[in-house]
Amino acid sequence: MKNYDVVILTDSRYETQTVKSDYVANIFKEEGILKQYLEEKGLTVLRKDWACPDFDWSTAKCLIFRSTWDYFDRFNEFKTWLNNVESKTMLINDASQVRWNMDKHYLLDLKKKGIKIVESEYLKKRDTRSLKEIISTLNWPKAILKPTIAGAARHTYKISPETIDRYESIFKELIADEDMMIQPFQYNIEEKGEVSFVVIDGEYTHSVLKKAKSGDFRVQDDFGGSVHDYEPSDEEIIFAENVVKACSPIPAYARVDVMWNNENELAVSEVELIEPELWFRNNPTSANKLAQVISDRLMNN
């Protein structure tokens, strides 16, 4: 007998609301909205730290990734946990998609399916070239350097001819241990920002516009970015839904981050299938739709 229908996965920092801040309050509000809709459908729900060593994951019918926002800092531990838990319960999104989505090489898979992505150059671990050598072959005036496995703009740097020497040592340190990627700097990010489209079970529900603070390019709130209401065009909605349709199988939930590239075309910067912020507080009906998807999957499992 399973003790819980759904376990909402978080990390140890957010399992209890010990820190009083708007950031933490929003986590509890978002997951509270989802929890309420799940319970209204007669499901038993628990929030739990994914890395809790004493919890028996087989006591849950399914796990849904929500605020597991330390997994990319504990990547090997997370992979071991994922390998262990996938045989004990159902995962939403499923383990194969989580593994695929962990590494930004997935953008190449989307490109092969006809999805416009931000132009990207991938660098294998232990590449012996200097950053200056690599940049010189690409002929990009400015570029973004980041790991292929990362979150919250971890080790994301804006590189220019004037600053490249400053990043040689950190690049050498990073490339020794992990794959990296370089993208041409997208100038529209500074003026237009980036749009996050929330797509539940393949259907668009709502979106927000994320803008960087003045003088920065990172739209994450960790770096002073701001979030604004956004009404997308039909073309933009179709673009976001087509991105999700290119994922196989169709994920229960996805966040498609889109920017306008240097040719003013819509281009995917990220597709988040593991633990994206979904702004349910802006559109609670989206959480209700996700709760129904989870309920249906449990019934059909």
matplotlib code that plots the C-alpha trace (Angstrom):
import matplotlib.pyplot as plt

x = [0.0, 1.4, 1.4, 1.3, -0.1, 2.2, 5.5, 6.4, 10.2, 12.1, 15.6, 16.6, 16.7, 13.0, 11.5, 10.4, 9.9, 12.6, 14.0, 11.6, 12.0, 9.9, 11.9, 11.2, 7.6, 7.0, 8.2, 5.8, 3.0, 3.6, 3.9, 1.0, -1.2, -0.3, -0.7, -4.2, -5.4, -3.9, -5.7, -9.0, -8.7, -8.5, -4.8, -2.5, 0.4, 3.7, 6.6, 10.0, 13.7, 14.9, 18.1, 16.5, 18.5, 15.8, 12.8, 11.4, 10.6, 8.6, 5.9, 4.9, 3.0, 4.7, 7.3, 7.1, 10.2, 9.6, 12.2, 15.1, 17.3, 20.5, 20.7, 23.2, 25.6, 25.3, 25.1, 26.8, 24.7, 21.6, 22.3, 22.8, 19.6, 17.7, 19.1, 18.0, 14.5, 13.2, 12.6, 10.6, 8.0, 6.7, 8.6, 7.0, 8.7, 10.1, 13.7, 14.7, 13.6, 15.3, 18.6, 18.2, 17.3, 20.2, 22.7, 22.3, 23.4, 19.6, 19.4, 21.1, 18.4, 15.8, 17.7, 17.7, 13.9, 13.6, 13.5, 15.3, 17.8, 20.3, 23.5, 25.8, 29.3, 30.0, 33.4, 34.4, 35.9, 39.7, 39.8, 43.4, 42.8, 42.8, 39.5, 41.1, 42.0, 38.4, 36.8, 39.1, 37.8, 34.1, 34.4, 31.8, 32.3, 30.8, 30.0, 28.4, 30.4, 28.7, 28.7, 26.4, 25.2, 24.1, 21.3, 20.7, 23.3, 26.1, 29.5, 27.8, 30.1, 29.9, 33.1, 34.4, 37.9, 38.5, 37.6, 38.7, 42.0, 40.1, 38.3, 41.2, 42.0, 38.4, 37.8, 40.8, 39.6, 36.0, 36.9, 39.2, 36.1, 33.1, 31.8, 31.2, 29.4, 29.8, 27.0, 27.1, 25.9, 22.2, 21.9, 18.1, 18.3, 19.3, 16.4, 13.6, 14.4, 13.4, 10.0, 9.2, 6.2, 4.6, 3.3, 1.3, 0.7, 1.7, -0.7, 0.3, -1.2, 0.6, 3.9, 6.0, 8.7, 12.0, 14.2, 17.8, 18.6, 20.3, 23.8, 23.4, 22.4, 21.2, 17.4, 17.4, 16.1, 19.3, 21.1, 18.4, 16.2, 12.5, 9.4, 6.5, 3.2, 3.3, 0.7, 2.2, 1.2, -0.3, 2.9, 4.9, 2.4, 2.7, 6.5, 6.5, 4.1, 6.1, 9.2, 7.4, 6.0, 9.7, 10.3, 9.5, 7.3, 5.3, 6.3, 3.7, 5.0, 7.7, 8.9, 10.2, 12.5, 12.6, 14.5, 14.8, 18.2, 20.5, 18.4, 15.2, 14.0, 12.4, 15.0, 15.0, 17.5, 16.4, 13.7, 13.2, 11.7, 13.3, 12.5, 11.4, 9.6, 6.2, 4.6, 1.4, 0.7, 0.2, -2.2, -3.5, -5.6, -2.3, -1.5, -5.0, -4.3, -1.0, -2.8, -5.3, -2.5, -0.8, -4.1, -4.8, -1.3, -1.7, -5.0, -3.6, -0.3]
y = [0.0, 3.3, 6.1, 9.0, 9.5, 12.4, 13.6, 17.2, 17.2, 20.2, 20.6, 20.8, 24.6, 24.8, 21.8, 24.0, 27.7, 28.7, 31.6, 34.6, 36.1, 36.8, 34.2, 31.4, 32.6, 32.2, 28.7, 27.7, 29.6, 28.0, 24.5, 25.1, 26.0, 22.7, 20.7, 22.2, 21.2, 17.7, 17.3, 18.5, 15.6, 13.2, 12.7, 12.5, 14.8, 15.4, 17.8, 16.3, 17.0, 14.8, 14.0, 12.9, 9.8, 8.2, 8.5, 5.3, 6.5, 3.3, 4.6, 7.2, 6.5, 9.3, 12.1, 15.5, 17.6, 21.1, 23.1, 20.7, 23.7, 22.2, 19.2, 20.9, 21.6, 17.9, 16.4, 13.0, 12.5, 13.5, 11.0, 8.2, 9.1, 9.2, 5.8, 4.4, 5.9, 5.4, 1.7, 2.5, 4.9, 7.0, 10.2, 13.3, 14.2, 10.7, 9.7, 9.5, 13.1, 14.3, 12.8, 14.3, 17.7, 17.9, 18.5, 21.4, 19.1, 18.5, 21.7, 19.9, 17.3, 20.0, 21.7, 18.4, 18.4, 21.8, 24.0, 27.3, 27.5, 30.1, 29.3, 27.2, 25.8, 22.8, 22.2, 18.8, 18.3, 18.6, 20.7, 22.0, 25.2, 28.6, 30.6, 33.2, 30.5, 29.2, 32.7, 33.7, 30.9, 31.8, 35.5, 36.6, 40.2, 39.1, 35.6, 33.8, 31.0, 28.5, 24.8, 22.4, 21.3, 24.2, 26.2, 29.7, 31.1, 29.1, 30.0, 32.0, 34.7, 37.4, 37.4, 40.3, 41.0, 43.4, 40.9, 37.6, 37.4, 37.8, 34.5, 32.3, 30.8, 30.0, 28.5, 26.3, 25.2, 24.4, 22.7, 20.3, 18.8, 19.4, 20.1, 23.8, 25.8, 29.1, 31.1, 34.5, 37.2, 38.0, 41.8, 41.7, 40.2, 43.6, 45.4, 42.9, 40.3, 36.6, 35.1, 32.0, 30.0, 27.5, 24.4, 21.8, 18.4, 20.0, 23.0, 26.6, 28.1, 31.3, 33.2, 35.9, 38.3, 38.2, 41.3, 41.8, 44.7, 47.7, 46.9, 43.1, 40.3, 37.7, 37.7, 35.4, 37.1, 35.9, 38.7, 41.3, 40.3, 41.2, 39.4, 41.0, 40.0, 39.1, 38.5, 36.4, 36.4, 33.4, 32.8, 32.8, 30.3, 28.0, 28.2, 27.3, 24.4, 23.1, 23.0, 20.8, 18.6, 18.0, 16.4, 12.7, 11.7, 14.9, 16.1, 16.7, 20.2, 22.3, 25.8, 27.0, 30.0, 32.0, 35.1, 37.1, 36.3, 38.7, 38.2, 39.1, 35.5, 33.5, 31.1, 28.7, 29.4, 26.7, 24.0, 23.3, 19.9, 19.2, 21.9, 25.1, 28.0, 27.9, 31.0, 29.3, 32.4, 34.2, 31.6, 29.0, 27.3, 26.1, 24.3, 22.8, 21.5, 19.9, 18.3, 16.8, 15.4, 13.9, 12.4, 10.9, 9.4, 7.8, 6.4, 4.9, 3.7]
z = [0.0, -1.1, 1.6, -0.8, -4.3, -5.1, -3.6, -4.6, -4.8, -3.4, -1.8, 1.8, 1.8, 1.0, 2.7, 5.6, 5.4, 7.9, 5.8, 5.5, 2.0, -1.0, -2.9, -0.5, 0.0, -3.7, -3.7, -1.0, -2.7, -6.1, -4.6, -2.3, -5.3, -7.0, -3.8, -3.3, -6.7, -6.4, -3.0, -4.5, -6.9, -3.9, -4.0, -0.9, -1.3, 0.5, -0.1, 0.4, -0.1, -3.0, -1.2, 2.1, 3.0, 5.2, 3.0, 1.3, -2.2, -2.9, -0.6, -3.3, -6.4, -8.2, -7.7, -9.4, -9.7, -8.6, -6.6, -6.7, -7.3, -6.0, -8.3, -10.7, -7.8, -6.7, -10.1, -9.5, -6.3, -8.2, -11.0, -8.5, -6.8, -10.1, -11.1, -7.8, -7.6, -11.1, -10.4, -7.3, -8.5, -11.4, -12.2, -13.7, -15.9, -16.5, -15.9, -19.5, -20.2, -17.0, -18.1, -21.6, -20.3, -17.8, -20.5, -23.0, -25.8, -26.1, -28.1, -30.9, -30.9, -31.2, -34.0, -35.9, -35.6, -37.2, -34.1, -34.3, -31.4, -30.4, -32.3, -30.2, -30.3, -28.0, -26.4, -25.1, -21.7, -21.7, -24.8, -24.8, -26.7, -25.1, -24.9, -27.2, -29.8, -29.8, -30.0, -32.8, -35.0, -34.4, -35.4, -32.9, -31.5, -28.1, -26.8, -23.9, -22.2, -19.9, -18.9, -20.7, -17.3, -15.2, -13.7, -12.3, -14.7, -13.0, -14.5, -17.3, -18.6, -21.3, -23.3, -25.4, -26.9, -24.0, -21.3, -22.7, -20.8, -17.6, -18.2, -19.5, -16.0, -15.1, -18.6, -18.2, -14.8, -16.0, -19.3, -17.4, -15.6, -17.9, -21.4, -22.1, -24.8, -26.4, -28.0, -29.9, -27.6, -28.4, -28.3, -28.1, -24.6, -23.2, -24.7, -25.3, -22.7, -22.8, -22.7, -20.7, -22.1, -19.8, -21.7, -19.8, -21.6, -24.9, -24.6, -23.9, -20.7, -19.9, -20.2, -18.6, -19.9, -18.0, -18.2, -17.0, -14.7, -16.4, -17.4, -17.1, -19.5, -17.1, -16.7, -13.6, -10.4, -8.7, -10.6, -10.2, -13.2, -13.2, -14.3, -16.2, -17.6, -21.3, -24.0, -26.8, -30.4, -32.0, -33.8, -30.5, -28.9, -31.9, -31.8, -28.1, -28.5, -31.5, -29.3, -26.8, -29.6, -30.6, -27.2, -27.0, -25.2, -24.6, -21.2, -18.5, -18.1, -19.8, -19.8, -23.1, -22.9, -26.1, -27.2, -30.3, -31.9, -33.7, -36.9, -34.9, -35.2, -32.4, -31.0, -28.1, -25.4, -23.0, -22.5, -18.8, -18.1, -14.7, -12.1, -13.9, -12.1, -13.7, -12.2, -11.1, -9.0, -12.3, -13.6, -11.1, -13.7, -15.2, -11.9, -12.0, -15.5, -14.4, -11.4, -13.8, -16.0, -12.9, -11.8, -15.2, -15.4, -12.0, -13.0, -16.2, -14.7]

ax = plt.figure().add_subplot(projection="3d")
ax.plot(x, y, z, "-o")
ax.set_aspect("equal")
plt.show()
